Amino acid sequence: MLQALASGLGLMIAAVLAGVNARRRDFGRRRALGASRGHLFGLVIAQSLWSSLPGVTVGAFAASRAREWLG
C-alpha cells in the first residue's frame, strides 16, 4: 500500500511540476504586474487541489463501498 501511495505522490508531483513549467510565462506576467510570491504559490496549490479533487472523491467512495463489493 505504501508503494501505491508513493507512486501516486510521485505522479502528482510530476503533474504539478509540468503544469508550473507550462504556465511559467503566465506566472512571470503576473509577477511583473505586481502579484506576490504568496499569491502565485496559492494559485499553484489551488490548481493542485482542484486537479486532485476527483481522485479523492472516487477513492473515498470506493473505500466506503469496498466492504459491500468484496463481501
PQR file with spaces between the fields and no chain letter, atoms N, CA, C, O and H, PARSE charges and radii, in Angstrom:
ATOM       1  N    MET     1       0.820   -1.170    0.000 -0.4000 1.5000
ATOM       2  CA   MET     1       0.000    0.000    0.000 -0.0000 2.0000
ATOM       3  C    MET     1       0.878    1.252    0.000  0.5500 1.7000
ATOM       4  O    MET     1       0.558    2.242   -0.658 -0.5500 1.4000
ATOM       5  N    LEU     2       1.971    1.203    0.732 -0.4000 1.5000
ATOM       6  CA   LEU     2       2.858    2.368    0.759 -0.0000 2.0000
ATOM       7  C    LEU     2       3.470    2.637   -0.604  0.5500 1.7000
ATOM       8  O    LEU     2       3.682    3.790   -0.978 -0.5500 1.4000
ATOM       9  H    LEU     2       2.232    0.399    1.267  0.4000 1.0000
ATOM      10  N    GLN     3       3.756    1.569   -1.352 -0.4000 1.5000
ATOM      11  CA   GLN     3       4.298    1.757   -2.700 -0.0000 2.0000
ATOM      12  C    GLN     3       3.274    2.423   -3.611  0.5500 1.7000
ATOM      13  O    GLN     3       3.632    3.275   -4.424 -0.5500 1.4000
ATOM      14  H    GLN     3       3.584    0.632   -1.048  0.4000 1.0000
ATOM      15  N    ALA     4       2.024    2.050   -3.485 -0.4000 1.5000
ATOM      16  CA   ALA     4       0.974    2.666   -4.293 -0.0000 2.0000
ATOM      17  C    ALA     4       0.818    4.144   -3.940  0.5500 1.7000
ATOM      18  O    ALA     4       0.672    4.985   -4.827 -0.5500 1.4000
ATOM      19  H    ALA     4       1.733    1.358   -2.824  0.4000 1.0000
ATOM      20  N    LEU     5       0.849    4.455   -2.658 -0.4000 1.5000
ATOM      21  CA   LEU     5       0.748    5.851   -2.232 -0.0000 2.0000
ATOM      22  C    LEU     5       1.953    6.661   -2.696  0.5500 1.7000
ATOM      23  O    LEU     5       1.812    7.805   -3.127 -0.5500 1.4000
ATOM      24  H    LEU     5       0.968    3.772   -1.937  0.4000 1.0000
ATOM      25  N    ALA     6       3.141    6.062   -2.605 -0.4000 1.5000
ATOM      26  CA   ALA     6       4.351    6.759   -3.029 -0.0000 2.0000
ATOM      27  C    ALA     6       4.356    6.998   -4.528  0.5500 1.7000
ATOM      28  O    ALA     6       4.771    8.063   -4.984 -0.5500 1.4000
ATOM      29  H    ALA     6       3.256    5.132   -2.255  0.4000 1.0000
ATOM      30  N    SER     7       3.898    6.021   -5.299 -0.4000 1.5000
ATOM      31  CA   SER     7       3.859    6.218   -6.752 -0.0000 2.0000
ATOM      32  C    SER     7       2.800    7.260   -7.117  0.5500 1.7000
ATOM      33  O    SER     7       3.014    8.051   -8.035 -0.5500 1.4000
ATOM      34  H    SER     7       3.561    5.156   -4.928  0.4000 1.0000
ATOM      35  N    GLY     8       1.683    7.277   -6.427 -0.4000 1.5000
ATOM      36  CA   GLY     8       0.669    8.305   -6.661 -0.0000 2.0000
ATOM      37  C    GLY     8       1.188    9.689   -6.321  0.5500 1.7000
ATOM      38  O    GLY     8       0.917   10.654   -7.036 -0.5500 1.4000
ATOM      39  H    GLY     8       1.509    6.634   -5.681  0.4000 1.0000
ATOM      40  N    LEU     9       1.932    9.786   -5.230 -0.4000 1.5000
ATOM      41  CA   LEU     9       2.537   11.062   -4.853 -0.0000 2.0000
ATOM      42  C    LEU     9       3.538   11.510   -5.901  0.5500 1.7000
ATOM      43  O    LEU     9       3.586   12.688   -6.256 -0.5500 1.4000
ATOM      44  H    LEU     9       2.152    9.002   -4.650  0.4000 1.0000
ATOM      45  N    GLY    10       4.342   10.572   -6.402 -0.4000 1.5000
ATOM      46  CA   GLY    10       5.308   10.906   -7.444 -0.0000 2.0000
ATOM      47  C    GLY    10       4.641   11.398   -8.714  0.5500 1.7000
ATOM      48  O    GLY    10       5.110   12.352   -9.335 -0.5500 1.4000
ATOM      49  H    GLY    10       4.303    9.615   -6.114  0.4000 1.0000
ATOM      50  N    LEU    11       3.551   10.756   -9.102 -0.4000 1.5000
ATOM      51  CA   LEU    11       2.812   11.195  -10.286 -0.0000 2.0000
ATOM      52  C    LEU    11       2.192   12.569  -10.083  0.5500 1.7000
ATOM      53  O    LEU    11       2.169   13.388  -11.001 -0.5500 1.4000
ATOM      54  H    LEU    11       3.170    9.981   -8.597  0.4000 1.0000
ATOM      55  N    MET    12       1.693   12.818   -8.886 -0.4000 1.5000
ATOM      56  CA   MET    12       1.108   14.132   -8.598 -0.0000 2.0000
ATOM      57  C    MET    12       2.168   15.221   -8.641  0.5500 1.7000
ATOM      58  O    MET    12       1.923   16.302   -9.177 -0.5500 1.4000
ATOM      59  H    MET    12       1.711   12.153   -8.140  0.4000 1.0000
ATOM      60  N    ILE    13       3.339   14.951   -8.084 -0.4000 1.5000
ATOM      61  CA   ILE    13       4.433   15.921   -8.118 -0.0000 2.0000
ATOM      62  C    ILE    13       4.837   16.210   -9.552  0.5500 1.7000
ATOM      63  O    ILE    13       5.052   17.365   -9.921 -0.5500 1.4000
ATOM      64  H    ILE    13       3.538   14.073   -7.649  0.4000 1.0000
ATOM      65  N    ALA    14       4.941   15.154  -10.369 -0.4000 1.5000
ATOM      66  CA   ALA    14       5.304   15.344  -11.777 -0.0000 2.0000
ATOM      67  C    ALA    14       4.254   16.170  -12.517  0.5500 1.7000
ATOM      68  O    ALA    14       4.598   17.015  -13.343 -0.5500 1.4000
ATOM      69  H    ALA    14       4.766   14.216  -10.070  0.4000 1.0000
ATOM      70  N    ALA    15       2.991   15.930  -12.227 -0.4000 1.5000
ATOM      71  CA   ALA    15       1.923   16.678  -12.889 -0.0000 2.0000
ATOM      72  C    ALA    15       1.943   18.152  -12.493  0.5500 1.7000
ATOM      73  O    ALA    15       1.749   19.029  -13.335 -0.5500 1.4000
ATOM      74  H    ALA    15       2.712   15.243  -11.556  0.4000 1.0000
ATOM      75  N    VAL    16       2.178   18.422  -11.214 -0.4000 1.5000
ATOM      76  CA   VAL    16       2.228   19.815  -10.756 -0.0000 2.0000
ATOM      77  C    VAL    16       3.421   20.533  -11.373  0.5500 1.7000
ATOM      78  O    VAL    16       3.297   21.670  -11.828 -0.5500 1.4000
ATOM      79  H    VAL    16       2.335   17.710  -10.530  0.4000 1.0000
ATOM      80  N    LEU    17       4.574   19.875  -11.390 -0.4000 1.5000
ATOM      81  CA   LEU    17       5.756   20.496  -11.986 -0.0000 2.0000
ATOM      82  C    LEU    17       5.561   20.756  -13.483  0.5500 1.7000
ATOM      83  O    LEU    17       5.989   21.787  -14.000 -0.5500 1.4000
ATOM      84  H    LEU    17       4.675   18.952  -11.020  0.4000 1.0000
ATOM      85  N    ALA    18       4.919   19.823  -14.167 -0.4000 1.5000
ATOM      86  CA   ALA    18       4.649   20.026  -15.594 -0.0000 2.0000
ATOM      87  C    ALA    18       3.689   21.201  -15.791  0.5500 1.7000
ATOM      88  O    ALA    18       3.865   21.994  -16.716 -0.5500 1.4000
ATOM      89  H    ALA    18       4.571   18.985  -13.748  0.4000 1.0000
ATOM      90  N    GLY    19       2.696   21.314  -14.946 -0.4000 1.5000
ATOM      91  CA   GLY    19       1.766   22.432  -15.040 -0.0000 2.0000
ATOM      92  C    GLY    19       2.427   23.765  -14.757  0.5500 1.7000
ATOM      93  O    GLY    19       2.141   24.761  -15.421 -0.5500 1.4000
ATOM      94  H    GLY    19       2.553   20.670  -14.195  0.4000 1.0000
ATOM      95  N    VAL    20       3.311   23.784  -13.772 -0.4000 1.5000
ATOM      96  CA   VAL    20       4.025   25.021  -13.443 -0.0000 2.0000
ATOM      97  C    VAL    20       4.942   25.416  -14.596  0.5500 1.7000
ATOM      98  O    VAL    20       5.008   26.588  -14.966 -0.5500 1.4000
ATOM      99  H    VAL    20       3.544   22.975  -13.233  0.4000 1.0000
ATOM     100  N    ASN    21       5.645   24.447  -15.160 -0.4000 1.5000
ATOM     101  CA   ASN    21       6.529   24.758  -16.287 -0.0000 2.0000
ATOM     102  C    ASN    21       5.743   25.232  -17.503  0.5500 1.7000
ATOM     103  O    ASN    21       6.216   26.091  -18.248 -0.5500 1.4000
ATOM     104  H    ASN    21       5.592   23.494  -14.859  0.4000 1.0000
ATOM     105  N    ALA    22       4.569   24.691  -17.710 -0.4000 1.5000
ATOM     106  CA   ALA    22       3.747   25.116  -18.842 -0.0000 2.0000
ATOM     107  C    ALA    22       3.214   26.533  -18.637  0.5500 1.7000
ATOM     108  O    ALA    22       3.014   27.261  -19.610 -0.5500 1.4000
ATOM     109  H    ALA    22       4.185   23.993  -17.105  0.4000 1.0000
ATOM     110  N    ARG    23       2.985   26.929  -17.402 -0.4000 1.5000
ATOM     111  CA   ARG    23       2.426   28.252  -17.114 -0.0000 2.0000
ATOM     112  C    ARG    23       3.490   29.245  -16.656  0.5500 1.7000
ATOM     113  O    ARG    23       3.163   30.295  -16.102 -0.5500 1.4000
ATOM     114  H    ARG    23       3.148   26.337  -16.612  0.4000 1.0000
ATOM     115  N    ARG    24       4.735   28.924  -16.880 -0.4000 1.5000
ATOM     116  CA   ARG    24       5.838   29.755  -16.411 -0.0000 2.0000
ATOM     117  C    ARG    24       5.749   31.188  -16.935  0.5500 1.7000
ATOM     118  O    ARG    24       5.963   32.138  -16.183 -0.5500 1.4000
ATOM     119  H    ARG    24       5.000   28.072  -17.330  0.4000 1.0000
ATOM     120  N    ARG    25       5.441   31.342  -18.195 -0.4000 1.5000
ATOM     121  CA   ARG    25       5.329   32.674  -18.790 -0.0000 2.0000
ATOM     122  C    ARG    25       4.181   33.461  -18.151  0.5500 1.7000
ATOM     123  O    ARG    25       4.305   34.660  -17.901 -0.5500 1.4000
ATOM     124  H    ARG    25       5.267   30.570  -18.807  0.4000 1.0000
ATOM     125  N    ASP    26       3.068   32.779  -17.892 -0.4000 1.5000
ATOM     126  CA   ASP    26       1.932   33.428  -17.242 -0.0000 2.0000
ATOM     127  C    ASP    26       2.303   33.893  -15.839  0.5500 1.7000
ATOM     128  O    ASP    26       1.928   34.990  -15.426 -0.5500 1.4000
ATOM     129  H    ASP    26       2.967   31.805  -18.095  0.4000 1.0000
ATOM     130  N    PHE    27       3.040   33.058  -15.105 -0.4000 1.5000
ATOM     131  CA   PHE    27       3.469   33.453  -13.771 -0.0000 2.0000
ATOM     132  C    PHE    27       4.396   34.659  -13.833  0.5500 1.7000
ATOM     133  O    PHE    27       4.324   35.537  -12.973 -0.5500 1.4000
ATOM     134  H    PHE    27       3.344   32.167  -15.440  0.4000 1.0000
ATOM     135  N    GLY    28       5.257   34.714  -14.827 -0.4000 1.5000
ATOM     136  CA   GLY    28       6.141   35.860  -14.998 -0.0000 2.0000
ATOM     137  C    GLY    28       5.366   37.143  -15.255  0.5500 1.7000
ATOM     138  O    GLY    28       5.688   38.197  -14.708 -0.5500 1.4000
ATOM     139  H    GLY    28       5.315   34.001  -15.526  0.4000 1.0000
ATOM     140  N    ARG    29       4.343   37.042  -16.093 -0.4000 1.5000
ATOM     141  CA   ARG    29       3.497   38.213  -16.347 -0.0000 2.0000
ATOM     142  C    ARG    29       2.785   38.678  -15.091  0.5500 1.7000
ATOM     143  O    ARG    29       2.735   39.873  -14.799 -0.5500 1.4000
ATOM     144  H    ARG    29       4.081   36.185  -16.537  0.4000 1.0000
ATOM     145  N    ARG    30       2.241   37.735  -14.358 -0.4000 1.5000
ATOM     146  CA   ARG    30       1.549   38.096  -13.113 -0.0000 2.0000
ATOM     147  C    ARG    30       2.514   38.748  -12.130  0.5500 1.7000
ATOM     148  O    ARG    30       2.163   39.707  -11.442 -0.5500 1.4000
ATOM     149  H    ARG    30       2.282   36.765  -14.595  0.4000 1.0000
ATOM     150  N    ARG    31       3.730   38.217  -12.073 -0.4000 1.5000
ATOM     151  CA   ARG    31       4.748   38.778  -11.174 -0.0000 2.0000
ATOM     152  C    ARG    31       5.098   40.207  -11.590  0.5500 1.7000
ATOM     153  O    ARG    31       5.251   41.089  -10.745 -0.5500 1.4000
ATOM     154  H    ARG    31       4.015   37.439  -12.632  0.4000 1.0000
ATOM     155  N    ALA    32       5.223   40.426  -12.904 -0.4000 1.5000
ATOM     156  CA   ALA    32       5.551   41.760  -13.404 -0.0000 2.0000
ATOM     157  C    ALA    32       4.416   42.748  -13.140  0.5500 1.7000
ATOM     158  O    ALA    32       4.657   43.947  -12.995 -0.5500 1.4000
ATOM     159  H    ALA    32       5.099   39.709  -13.591  0.4000 1.0000
ATOM     160  N    LEU    33       3.198   42.256  -13.078 -0.4000 1.5000
ATOM     161  CA   LEU    33       2.050   43.133  -12.820 -0.0000 2.0000
ATOM     162  C    LEU    33       1.785   43.334  -11.334  0.5500 1.7000
ATOM     163  O    LEU    33       0.827   44.009  -10.957 -0.5500 1.4000
ATOM     164  H    LEU    33       3.002   41.282  -13.196  0.4000 1.0000
ATOM     165  N    GLY    34       2.635   42.747  -10.487 -0.4000 1.5000
ATOM     166  CA   GLY    34       2.534   43.026   -9.061 -0.0000 2.0000
ATOM     167  C    GLY    34       2.056   41.896   -8.179  0.5500 1.7000
ATOM     168  O    GLY    34       1.849   42.108   -6.984 -0.5500 1.4000
ATOM     169  H    GLY    34       3.413   42.198  -10.794  0.4000 1.0000
ATOM     170  N    ALA    35       1.875   40.711   -8.717 -0.4000 1.5000
ATOM     171  CA   ALA    35       1.447   39.593   -7.877 -0.0000 2.0000
ATOM     172  C    ALA    35       2.597   39.176   -6.954  0.5500 1.7000
ATOM     173  O    ALA    35       3.755   39.126   -7.371 -0.5500 1.4000
ATOM     174  H    ALA    35       2.044   40.539   -9.687  0.4000 1.0000
ATOM     175  N    SER    36       2.269   38.888   -5.737 -0.4000 1.5000
ATOM     176  CA   SER    36       3.294   38.461   -4.781 -0.0000 2.0000
ATOM     177  C    SER    36       3.621   36.981   -4.982  0.5500 1.7000
ATOM     178  O    SER    36       2.883   36.248   -5.640 -0.5500 1.4000
ATOM     179  H    SER    36       1.329   38.929   -5.399  0.4000 1.0000
ATOM     180  N    ARG    37       4.724   36.570   -4.409 -0.4000 1.5000
ATOM     181  CA   ARG    37       5.102   35.152   -4.484 -0.0000 2.0000
ATOM     182  C    ARG    37       4.054   34.288   -3.778  0.5500 1.7000
ATOM     183  O    ARG    37       3.755   33.176   -4.211 -0.5500 1.4000
ATOM     184  H    ARG    37       5.323   37.166   -3.874  0.4000 1.0000
ATOM     185  N    GLY    38       3.513   34.811   -2.703 -0.4000 1.5000
ATOM     186  CA   GLY    38       2.470   34.088   -1.975 -0.0000 2.0000
ATOM     187  C    GLY    38       1.222   33.879   -2.811  0.5500 1.7000
ATOM     188  O    GLY    38       0.585   32.828   -2.737 -0.5500 1.4000
ATOM     189  H    GLY    38       3.756   35.715   -2.351  0.4000 1.0000
ATOM     190  N    HIS    39       0.877   34.878   -3.604 -0.4000 1.5000
ATOM     191  CA   HIS    39      -0.289   34.756   -4.486 -0.0000 2.0000
ATOM     192  C    HIS    39      -0.038   33.670   -5.538  0.5500 1.7000
ATOM     193  O    HIS    39      -0.914   32.851   -5.813 -0.5500 1.4000
ATOM     194  H    HIS    39       1.395   35.731   -3.664  0.4000 1.0000
ATOM     195  N    LEU    40       1.151   33.671   -6.117 -0.4000 1.5000
ATOM     196  CA   LEU    40       1.481   32.642   -7.116 -0.0000 2.0000
ATOM     197  C    LEU    40       1.509   31.254   -6.485  0.5500 1.7000
ATOM     198  O    LEU    40       1.051   30.282   -7.086 -0.5500 1.4000
ATOM     199  H    LEU    40       1.863   34.337   -5.894  0.4000 1.0000
ATOM     200  N    PHE    41       2.043   31.166   -5.283 -0.4000 1.5000
ATOM     201  CA   PHE    41       2.054   29.897   -4.566 -0.0000 2.0000
ATOM     202  C    PHE    41       0.627   29.416   -4.324  0.5500 1.7000
ATOM     203  O    PHE    41       0.328   28.232   -4.479 -0.5500 1.4000
ATOM     204  H    PHE    41       2.415   31.955   -4.794  0.4000 1.0000
ATOM     205  N    GLY    42      -0.253   30.344   -3.943 -0.4000 1.5000
ATOM     206  CA   GLY    42      -1.660   29.992   -3.744 -0.0000 2.0000
ATOM     207  C    GLY    42      -2.319   29.490   -5.016  0.5500 1.7000
ATOM     208  O    GLY    42      -3.139   28.573   -4.971 -0.5500 1.4000
ATOM     209  H    GLY    42      -0.011   31.306   -3.818  0.4000 1.0000
ATOM     210  N    LEU    43      -1.965   30.085   -6.154 -0.4000 1.5000
ATOM     211  CA   LEU    43      -2.515   29.617   -7.429 -0.0000 2.0000
ATOM     212  C    LEU    43      -2.091   28.185   -7.729  0.5500 1.7000
ATOM     213  O    LEU    43      -2.900   27.371   -8.174 -0.5500 1.4000
ATOM     214  H    LEU    43      -1.299   30.830   -6.190  0.4000 1.0000
ATOM     215  N    VAL    44      -0.819   27.881   -7.482 -0.4000 1.5000
ATOM     216  CA   VAL    44      -0.317   26.527   -7.729 -0.0000 2.0000
ATOM     217  C    VAL    44      -1.002   25.528   -6.804  0.5500 1.7000
ATOM     218  O    VAL    44      -1.397   24.446   -7.240 -0.5500 1.4000
ATOM     219  H    VAL    44      -0.161   28.542   -7.120  0.4000 1.0000
ATOM     220  N    ILE    45      -1.145   25.882   -5.536 -0.4000 1.5000
ATOM     221  CA   ILE    45      -1.809   24.990   -4.575 -0.0000 2.0000
ATOM     222  C    ILE    45      -3.272   24.787   -4.957  0.5500 1.7000
ATOM     223  O    ILE    45      -3.773   23.664   -4.907 -0.5500 1.4000
ATOM     224  H    ILE    45      -0.824   26.761   -5.181  0.4000 1.0000
ATOM     225  N    ALA    46      -3.955   25.851   -5.334 -0.4000 1.5000
ATOM     226  CA   ALA    46      -5.356   25.729   -5.737 -0.0000 2.0000
ATOM     227  C    ALA    46      -5.506   24.842   -6.966  0.5500 1.7000
ATOM     228  O    ALA    46      -6.438   24.043   -7.049 -0.5500 1.4000
ATOM     229  H    ALA    46      -3.548   26.764   -5.375  0.4000 1.0000
ATOM     230  N    GLN    47      -4.592   24.983   -7.916 -0.4000 1.5000
ATOM     231  CA   GLN    47      -4.635   24.141   -9.110 -0.0000 2.0000
ATOM     232  C    GLN    47      -4.413   22.674   -8.736  0.5500 1.7000
ATOM     233  O    GLN    47      -5.074   21.787   -9.276 -0.5500 1.4000
ATOM     234  H    GLN    47      -3.835   25.632   -7.849  0.4000 1.0000
ATOM     235  N    SER    48      -3.502   22.427   -7.830 -0.4000 1.5000
ATOM     236  CA   SER    48      -3.232   21.050   -7.396 -0.0000 2.0000
ATOM     237  C    SER    48      -4.433   20.447   -6.686  0.5500 1.7000
ATOM     238  O    SER    48      -4.799   19.298   -6.933 -0.5500 1.4000
ATOM     239  H    SER    48      -2.965   23.148   -7.392  0.4000 1.0000
ATOM     240  N    LEU    49      -5.037   21.219   -5.814 -0.4000 1.5000
ATOM     241  CA   LEU    49      -6.208   20.723   -5.098 -0.0000 2.0000
ATOM     242  C    LEU    49      -7.369   20.470   -6.048  0.5500 1.7000
ATOM     243  O    LEU    49      -8.078   19.472   -5.918 -0.5500 1.4000
ATOM     244  H    LEU    49      -4.740   22.153   -5.614  0.4000 1.0000
ATOM     245  N    TRP    50      -7.560   21.370   -6.999 -0.4000 1.5000
ATOM     246  CA   TRP    50      -8.657   21.221   -7.957 -0.0000 2.0000
ATOM     247  C    TRP    50      -8.468   19.974   -8.817  0.5500 1.7000
ATOM     248  O    TRP    50      -9.436   19.277   -9.123 -0.5500 1.4000
ATOM     249  H    TRP    50      -6.984   22.180   -7.104  0.4000 1.0000
ATOM     250  N    SER    51      -7.226   19.690   -9.208 -0.4000 1.5000
ATOM     251  CA   SER    51      -6.993   18.530  -10.058 -0.0000 2.0000
ATOM     252  C    SER    51      -7.024   17.223   -9.270  0.5500 1.7000
ATOM     253  O    SER    51      -7.277   16.166   -9.848 -0.5500 1.4000
ATOM     254  H    SER    51      -6.439   20.256   -8.960  0.4000 1.0000
ATOM     255  N    SER    52      -6.771   17.275   -7.961 -0.4000 1.5000
ATOM     256  CA   SER    52      -6.791   16.047   -7.168 -0.0000 2.0000
ATOM     257  C    SER    52      -8.167   15.739   -6.585  0.5500 1.7000
ATOM     258  O    SER    52      -8.406   14.625   -6.119 -0.5500 1.4000
ATOM     259  H    SER    52      -6.565   18.134   -7.492  0.4000 1.0000
ATOM     260  N    LEU    53      -9.055   16.697   -6.607 -0.4000 1.5000
ATOM     261  CA   LEU    53     -10.385   16.509   -6.014 -0.0000 2.0000
ATOM     262  C    LEU    53     -11.159   15.321   -6.607  0.5500 1.7000
ATOM     263  O    LEU    53     -11.747   14.561   -5.839 -0.5500 1.4000
ATOM     264  H    LEU    53      -8.862   17.602   -6.985  0.4000 1.0000
ATOM     265  N    PRO    54     -11.189   15.124   -7.933 -0.5600 1.5000
ATOM     266  CA   PRO    54     -11.915   13.952   -8.455  0.2800 2.0000
ATOM     267  C    PRO    54     -11.327   12.625   -7.976  0.5500 1.7000
ATOM     268  O    PRO    54     -12.071   11.692   -7.674 -0.5500 1.4000
ATOM     269  N    GLY    55     -10.016   12.536   -7.906 -0.4000 1.5000
ATOM     270  CA   GLY    55      -9.387   11.303   -7.428 -0.0000 2.0000
ATOM     271  C    GLY    55      -9.697   11.017   -5.977  0.5500 1.7000
ATOM     272  O    GLY    55      -9.950    9.871   -5.604 -0.5500 1.4000
ATOM     273  H    GLY    55      -9.412   13.294   -8.152  0.4000 1.0000
ATOM     274  N    VAL    56      -9.681   12.038   -5.168 -0.4000 1.5000
ATOM     275  CA   VAL    56     -10.010   11.870   -3.748 -0.0000 2.0000
ATOM     276  C    VAL    56     -11.465   11.444   -3.591  0.5500 1.7000
ATOM     277  O    VAL    56     -11.779   10.585   -2.766 -0.5500 1.4000
ATOM     278  H    VAL    56      -9.476   12.969   -5.471  0.4000 1.0000
ATOM     279  N    THR    57     -12.342   12.038   -4.375 -0.4000 1.5000
ATOM     280  CA   THR    57     -13.771   11.702   -4.293 -0.0000 2.0000
ATOM     281  C    THR    57     -14.014   10.253   -4.699  0.5500 1.7000
ATOM     282  O    THR    57     -14.708    9.515   -4.000 -0.5500 1.4000
ATOM     283  H    THR    57     -12.087   12.735   -5.045  0.4000 1.0000
ATOM     284  N    VAL    58     -13.445    9.851   -5.823 -0.4000 1.5000
ATOM     285  CA   VAL    58     -13.625    8.465   -6.290 -0.0000 2.0000
ATOM     286  C    VAL    58     -12.994    7.485   -5.304  0.5500 1.7000
ATOM     287  O    VAL    58     -13.578    6.443   -5.008 -0.5500 1.4000
ATOM     288  H    VAL    58     -12.881   10.451   -6.391  0.4000 1.0000
ATOM     289  N    GLY    59     -11.816    7.810   -4.798 -0.4000 1.5000
ATOM     290  CA   GLY    59     -11.144    6.930   -3.842 -0.0000 2.0000
ATOM     291  C    GLY    59     -11.923    6.780   -2.548  0.5500 1.7000
ATOM     292  O    GLY    59     -12.030    5.677   -2.014 -0.5500 1.4000
ATOM     293  H    GLY    59     -11.341    8.657   -5.039  0.4000 1.0000
ATOM     294  N    ALA    60     -12.465    7.868   -2.042 -0.4000 1.5000
ATOM     295  CA   ALA    60     -13.249    7.807   -0.808 -0.0000 2.0000
ATOM     296  C    ALA    60     -14.530    7.008   -1.012  0.5500 1.7000
ATOM     297  O    ALA    60     -14.929    6.233   -0.143 -0.5500 1.4000
ATOM     298  H    ALA    60     -12.378    8.765   -2.476  0.4000 1.0000
ATOM     299  N    PHE    61     -15.176    7.198   -2.168 -0.4000 1.5000
ATOM     300  CA   PHE    61     -16.389    6.434   -2.460 -0.0000 2.0000
ATOM     301  C    PHE    61     -16.074    4.951   -2.580  0.5500 1.7000
ATOM     302  O    PHE    61     -16.789    4.111   -2.033 -0.5500 1.4000
ATOM     303  H    PHE    61     -14.852    7.827   -2.875  0.4000 1.0000
ATOM     304  N    ALA    62     -14.999    4.629   -3.299 -0.4000 1.5000
ATOM     305  CA   ALA    62     -14.621    3.220   -3.477 -0.0000 2.0000
ATOM     306  C    ALA    62     -14.252    2.584   -2.139  0.5500 1.7000
ATOM     307  O    ALA    62     -14.612    1.434   -1.886 -0.5500 1.4000
ATOM     308  H    ALA    62     -14.418    5.310   -3.744  0.4000 1.0000
ATOM     309  N    ALA    63     -13.545    3.308   -1.288 -0.4000 1.5000
ATOM     310  CA   ALA    63     -13.175    2.772    0.018 -0.0000 2.0000
ATOM     311  C    ALA    63     -14.403    2.549    0.890  0.5500 1.7000
ATOM     312  O    ALA    63     -14.456    1.577    1.643 -0.5500 1.4000
ATOM     313  H    ALA    63     -13.253    4.241   -1.494  0.4000 1.0000
ATOM     314  N    SER    64     -15.385    3.430    0.800 -0.4000 1.5000
ATOM     315  CA   SER    64     -16.582    3.253    1.626 -0.0000 2.0000
ATOM     316  C    SER    64     -17.440    2.082    1.152  0.5500 1.7000
ATOM     317  O    SER    64     -18.179    1.490    1.939 -0.5500 1.4000
ATOM     318  H    SER    64     -15.343    4.220    0.188  0.4000 1.0000
ATOM     319  N    ARG    65     -17.342    1.754   -0.122 -0.4000 1.5000
ATOM     320  CA   ARG    65     -18.138    0.658   -0.665 -0.0000 2.0000
ATOM     321  C    ARG    65     -17.366   -0.664   -0.775  0.5500 1.7000
ATOM     322  O    ARG    65     -17.939   -1.673   -1.186 -0.5500 1.4000
ATOM     323  H    ARG    65     -16.743    2.236   -0.761  0.4000 1.0000
ATOM     324  N    ALA    66     -16.107   -0.676   -0.422 -0.4000 1.5000
ATOM     325  CA   ALA    66     -15.274   -1.867   -0.607 -0.0000 2.0000
ATOM     326  C    ALA    66     -15.800   -3.069    0.165  0.5500 1.7000
ATOM     327  O    ALA    66     -15.743   -4.196   -0.327 -0.5500 1.4000
ATOM     328  H    ALA    66     -15.642    0.144   -0.088  0.4000 1.0000
ATOM     329  N    ARG    67     -16.298   -2.845    1.340 -0.4000 1.5000
ATOM     330  CA   ARG    67     -16.829   -3.970    2.135 -0.0000 2.0000
ATOM     331  C    ARG    67     -18.000   -4.635    1.445  0.5500 1.7000
ATOM     332  O    ARG    67     -18.117   -5.860    1.448 -0.5500 1.4000
ATOM     333  H    ARG    67     -16.344   -1.929    1.740  0.4000 1.0000
ATOM     334  N    GLU    68     -18.871   -3.828    0.854 -0.4000 1.5000
ATOM     335  CA   GLU    68     -20.034   -4.381    0.155 -0.0000 2.0000
ATOM     336  C    GLU    68     -19.616   -5.148   -1.080  0.5500 1.7000
ATOM     337  O    GLU    68     -20.154   -6.218   -1.365 -0.5500 1.4000
ATOM     338  H    GLU    68     -18.776   -2.833    0.852  0.4000 1.0000
ATOM     339  N    TRP    69     -18.648   -4.602   -1.822 -0.4000 1.5000
ATOM     340  CA   TRP    69     -18.240   -5.227   -3.071 -0.0000 2.0000
ATOM     341  C    TRP    69     -17.425   -6.500   -2.844  0.5500 1.7000
ATOM     342  O    TRP    69     -17.523   -7.451   -3.618 -0.5500 1.4000
ATOM     343  H    TRP    69     -18.211   -3.733   -1.591  0.4000 1.0000
ATOM     344  N    LEU    70     -16.618   -6.514   -1.777 -0.4000 1.5000
ATOM     345  CA   LEU    70     -15.761   -7.661   -1.535 -0.0000 2.0000
ATOM     346  C    LEU    70     -16.437   -8.735   -0.680  0.5500 1.7000
ATOM     347  O    LEU    70     -15.939   -9.854   -0.556 -0.5500 1.4000
ATOM     348  H    LEU    70     -16.538   -5.741   -1.148  0.4000 1.0000
ATOM     349  N    GLY    71     -17.551   -8.380   -0.110 -0.4000 1.5000
ATOM     350  CA   GLY    71     -18.323   -9.351    0.639 -0.0000 2.0000
ATOM     351  C    GLY    71     -17.917   -9.452    2.015  0.5500 1.7000
ATOM     352  O    GLY    71     -18.487  -10.240    2.771 -0.5500 1.4000
ATOM     353  H    GLY    71     -17.956   -7.471   -0.211  0.4000 1.0000
